[in-house]
Amino acid sequence: MTIRTALSQGYKILEDAGVPAARLTAEVLLMHAVQQERSWLYAHSTDELKEVWWIHYGRYLHERVKGKPTQHITGHQEFYGRDFRVTKDVLIPRPETEHVIETALAHMHTGDCVLDLGTGSGCIAITLALESKSTVFATDISRAALDVAVDNAHRLQAKVQFAAGDLGTAFADATFDIVVSNPPYVALGDRASLQIEVREHDPALALFGGDDGLEVYRCLIPEAARLLKPSGLLVMELGEADAVREMLAGWSGIEIANDLAGIPRVVVARKPA
Ligand SMILES: C[S@@+](CC[C@H](N)C(=O)[O-])C[C@H]1O[C@@H](n2cnc3c(N)ncnc32)[C@H](O)[C@@H]1O
């Protein structure tokens, strides 16, 4: 079997199983099996697929058809133009979260002290550290997630100080110019309606915010008020905009930015001076 035939067979298997972006997924899985870039696949389209490649590729196709996300098969996800390692212990960074980066960068100043609360893979903290001249700290309640974040920071040569803890407890004695967070915001009752890729493969700790999806915001907002300097800024990804806006009563300069689908996705609020 040639590379080209393997690609078209993989595409057919994925499409028949209803996997979205079947052609792109077949390419990514074959690239992972042969450990080569996309350009190599096309330059070698008439080459024979080695047996070992076919074995790996077949297994990846089977796993993807069964609902395992492509990122958990390859162990990688791109975020803000950089390659992040991902495992079952961290949320796969989402494109929507790039709006959190854009919003935070638009409000940041040289030398700011920034805390990423609930860092997961480290995608927000590492990106902010690499895109700005700020001092970045990050925390997560999951030590397993933090191990992945530390590894990503090392691979991407980002200077971020990590510490494990519930909310901001690991940095209880510090104060920050900006607290940024993408907290878990799915309501427990919505679990059954999630795609299998999310329900079965993203960590529950990264997804669910209690019965109404707002439980972490209820703790995070007062915690951020404690951690922020006077007039410091809170930047959060949103699940439910209206409810979170109500929780921010007393904060000033509240702005809500939409994502590309027009859904309210990021809130910025300033702690009262
Ligand atoms: C939605 S994920 C976001 C991960 C990453 N920041 C991103 O945007 O891809 C939420 C993260 O918050 C962490 N988390 C949940 N509850 C927490 C808590 N009480 N204190 C600290 N971190 C928490 C989870 O372990 C998870 O890594």
PDBQT file of the ligand as one rigid body, heavy atoms in Angstrom, charges set to zero:
ROOT
HETATM    1  C1  LIG A 301     -10.819  24.783  31.864  1.00  0.00    +0.000 C 
HETATM    2  S1  LIG A 301      -9.258  24.188  32.462  1.00  0.00    +0.000 S 
HETATM    3  C2  LIG A 301      -8.194  25.433  31.798  1.00  0.00    +0.000 C 
HETATM    4  C3  LIG A 301      -6.802  24.947  31.540  1.00  0.00    +0.000 C 
HETATM    5  C4  LIG A 301      -5.937  25.950  30.763  1.00  0.00    +0.000 C 
HETATM    6  N1  LIG A 301      -5.784  27.182  31.505  1.00  0.00    +0.000 N 
HETATM    7  C5  LIG A 301      -6.535  26.226  29.406  1.00  0.00    +0.000 C 
HETATM    8  O1  LIG A 301      -7.069  27.336  29.215  1.00  0.00    +0.000 OA
HETATM    9  O2  LIG A 301      -6.492  25.347  28.536  1.00  0.00    +0.000 OA
HETATM   10  C6  LIG A 301      -9.403  24.593  34.160  1.00  0.00    +0.000 C 
HETATM   11  C7  LIG A 301      -8.188  24.228  35.024  1.00  0.00    +0.000 C 
HETATM   12  O3  LIG A 301      -8.470  24.666  36.359  1.00  0.00    +0.000 OA
HETATM   13  C8  LIG A 301      -8.007  23.698  37.273  1.00  0.00    +0.000 C 
HETATM   14  N2  LIG A 301      -8.799  23.840  38.511  1.00  0.00    +0.000 N 
HETATM   15  C9  LIG A 301     -10.060  23.411  38.760  1.00  0.00    +0.000 A 
HETATM   16  N3  LIG A 301     -10.435  23.749  39.990  1.00  0.00    +0.000 NA
HETATM   17  C10 LIG A 301      -9.386  24.429  40.538  1.00  0.00    +0.000 A 
HETATM   18  C11 LIG A 301      -9.167  25.027  41.810  1.00  0.00    +0.000 A 
HETATM   19  N4  LIG A 301     -10.090  25.012  42.761  1.00  0.00    +0.000 N 
HETATM   20  N5  LIG A 301      -7.969  25.623  42.028  1.00  0.00    +0.000 NA
HETATM   21  C12 LIG A 301      -7.016  25.649  41.073  1.00  0.00    +0.000 A 
HETATM   22  N6  LIG A 301      -7.172  25.084  39.853  1.00  0.00    +0.000 NA
HETATM   23  C13 LIG A 301      -8.342  24.479  39.586  1.00  0.00    +0.000 A 
HETATM   24  C14 LIG A 301      -8.191  22.368  36.564  1.00  0.00    +0.000 C 
HETATM   25  O4  LIG A 301      -7.343  21.370  37.092  1.00  0.00    +0.000 OA
HETATM   26  C15 LIG A 301      -7.870  22.749  35.117  1.00  0.00    +0.000 C 
HETATM   27  O5  LIG A 301      -6.515  22.534  34.814  1.00  0.00    +0.000 OA
ENDROOT
TORSDOF 0
